[in-house]
C-alpha cells in the first residue's frame, strides 16, 4: 500500500497540502520516498533519551563513500517542524510498505 502527499505550489510558495503521510503507521524497513526522489528507510520512533526534536528516525542509503547516514522526521514526514524549505528539504511524500 502506498501513501502519497499531495501539494500545490504557486510561485514557489506552498499553498495547500493534503497530508496523507503518517509515519506513526510505519514499521522498521518500510521504504520512504522523499520529495526529491531519494529512497530512505524507516528505522523507528526517535529514542527520546537521546534526541528531543523530531519524532522518527530514517536512514539514508549508503553514499559514494559507503557511509550510512541517519536523519529525523516529524510525524507527518517533514524534515523540520518549522522554517521549512521545500526546494532543499527531503520531506517524505510516499511510504512503500515492506
C-alpha positions, 0 to 999 in steps of 0.5 A: 500500500502506498501513501502519497502527499499531495501539494500545490505550489504557486510561485514557489510558495506552498499553498495547500497540502493534503497530508496523507503521510503518517509515519506513526503507521510505519514499521522498521524497513518500510521504504520512504520516498522523499520529495526529491526522489531519494529512497530512505528507510524507516528505522523507528520512533526517535529514542527520546533519551537521546534526541528531543526534536523530531519524532522518527528516525530514517536512514539514508542509503549508503553514499559514494563513500559507503557511509550510512547516514541517519536523519529525523522526521516529524510525524507527518514526514517533514524534515523540520517542524518549522522554517521549512524549505521545500526546494532543499528539504527531503520531506517524505511524500510516499511510504512503500510498505515492506 
